[in-house]
Amino acid sequence: MPAHRLANIAAFRALQGLVLALYVVEIGVTFLLGVVHIYGSLPIAIALATSFAVDQRLLLLSGIIYTAIAVLLTIDVVRTRPTRAVDSVNSTAARETTARKSSRVCCTNVWKRLWWLLGTPRTLWRALFGLDGLFGLHGRHFEAAFRVREVLEIALQTYQLYYLSRSVAAAWINHLAVSIIVVNCVGVAVLEQLPGLHARQRRLVHMLLDMVLDVGYAVVVPLCITLPFLQQFDWSTGRVSFALWMDDTWTTSAYAATRQLLVTSPLDLVSSVLPHVSFLGALSSLKQLLPRIHARRTLIRRNAIAGIVVPTVDPRQPTPIDIGVVESSRGCSNRRALKAILHLLLFAWAGAVLAVHIDSQHVSKVAGCRLQLRGWRDLVGMRPTQRRVFCSVMQINCLRAGISGAAVELSHALVAVDRASLTKLVFAHCPALEMPPSLAEFQQMTGIETYNCTLVSWPQDAALTRDNHPKLTTIWLLYTDMVSFPSALLRDDLPPLFNNFVIHGSNLSELPDALGPQWASLHFGWFALEHTAVSVVPPSLGLLHTQALQLLSNRITEVPDSLLLTLSGLHTLWLSGNPLERLPTSIGSLESSVTELRVEDTAVSSAPEWLVEWLAASRDVSLFGSPVCGSLPTVLAARACGQSLGTSRGSLPLDLLVDQRALG
């Protein structure tokens, strides 16, 4: 067999393998995206969806769409059957004959044609987007449909790139995404100028380029964003290490990466799904095209063996079926003019994207920024000289900056920070901390922390509210002294996603009675009060909805019976390290919901009936260091008192924060 024929066969087999590999990759990606989104919509994942500020109904819709795409791709692969050469040629000829005649009889028997189109979704899909469909690769309106979809795709990808630049710190990932959009803008215009290609060949090259770019943007870019974090995830324990979890730059980056993976808005849904739908149509057309190519080559080879001369077509000239499909004498000049205008606009779009991206790379430093981004500037409404730094994690170290923490000083330190990029704000080592009113301007903030500070005032004009901070989830007051509980936190319009509250290491001596009623509408995943001077737990705290209640190493001598009777949704209860003398006699409905109880290093000397039943049922209970261990049967004492879990030290491994919050 001649070498060129072997090369052609090898190229054809390679193309077949490439198509199959693309099917496998796309099926895997869309299936995983479907599973992730559907899981996020389940009731068990409501805390996860809440923490990422994502609507569970939108997650469910996205999961269904992704799964449907994966199913359609799988069906398309399974239904693929090898076709004999002659049959394929005959069927190809029949389809081409039908395509030629369709333009002449398109208006006959309208009702019959409409019924045929609506017969099945598969028939409708093939009639519209199949290889010979109306908008398919060989269809009459492929060019128009392709360019409309291309413009829409570029616009939506630019929208996503804007937010990508403001959330992902890795410069090379932003470079990659920009490169894909630029190639998408100029690639088609460049391919139009390639010599030696007739209309169908040019269409095929356009489709292949579009497939590559779709894979790049819909698969490669998200994979590059999430893979580093997935590699650091411990699949055996289902979590990451505490060292990473306490690193605010890592957690902020992981949060941003997860939000990039998830669909967070209806427009984001369209932006994320469109490349996969486009890829589905292109793969389907390519799969239908391969047997025709193979069959035509087989027929030519057989005719050559039989001595039959097969007429050839100059590739530089349009084929008969191309005449009237692509180049029509009527309106040809208008189409060329529109095409030239479109190419010019796409080149201008690519230039604008490149200009804005290059401009974003010229960043200046700001003191205290721990995670700097290269975000695109908002040119509308800004003076040409006005430029702020895109900082995702900002730590104002008062000692290092030589300030006391007055509101004016803190506002000045934040003046250079972009308002839409800051997600976590830390005040550290401030001897006289006054919360600045400028906090209201940072509407994308998800967490605020004070570390080794003395909180002098937190006025109402610096309050955290649902209108100003709709995404805020976390407030940590660590090693922070205060005269009283901040009044700015006793509001009924706190951010709806606020679900993580910790006070650790404070001289705070009293919790206000209004805390429970004011926070009753919130759903906490974590409420912790640790190493404070608080001695009395107000019964109104039982109005909270929290999964974890951790009152550790305070001065609490008694937990009111009514507290646990009114708490709802509690799974974890830690009371270690307190001079607690007794446990409540009853815990009501919490008897079935609480899965973890820690009463270590307390003064509890007797076990109520419900606790004895828990111990007998081998529930997860630790009483290490409490006198009650001496009154329990040996078997139960060995189970609950044998080893310290160290919970009296606190719920957070705060020693991991020492280097991040260094004094100098």
Protein Blocks (a to p, Z undefined) as FASTA:
>chain_A
ZZklmmmmmmmmmmmmmmmmmmmmmmmmmmmmmmmmmmmmpmklmmmmmmnopafklmmm
mmmmmmmmmmmmmmmmmmpccddfklmmmmmmmmmmmmmmmmmmmmgokllmmmmmmmpm
klmmmmmmmmklmklmklmklmmmmmmmmmmmmmmmmmmmmmmmmmpmblklmmmmmmmm
mmmmmmmmmmmmpghiafklmmmmmmmmmmmmmmmmmmmmmmmmmmmmmmmpcfknopac
fklmmmmklmmmmmmmmmmmpccbfklmmmmmmmmmmmmmmmmmmmmmmmmmmmmmmmmm
mmmmnopacddddfkbccfklgojlmcfehklmmmmmmmmmmmmmmmmmmmmmmmmmmmm
mccddehiabdcdddddfehpafklccdddfbdcddfklnopahiaklmmmmmmmpcfkl
pmbdcdehiabdcddfklmmmmmbcbdcdehiadfbdcfklcccfklmmmbcbdcdehia
cfbdcfklmcckbcfklcbdcdehiabfbdcfklmmmmmmpccfbdcdehiabfbdcfkl
mmpccfbdcdehiabfbdcfklmmmpghiabdcfehiacfbdcfbehjmlmmpmbdcdeh
iabfbdcfklmmmmmnopacdfehiaklmmpcfklmmmmmmpcehlmnojbdfklmmmmm
gfZZ
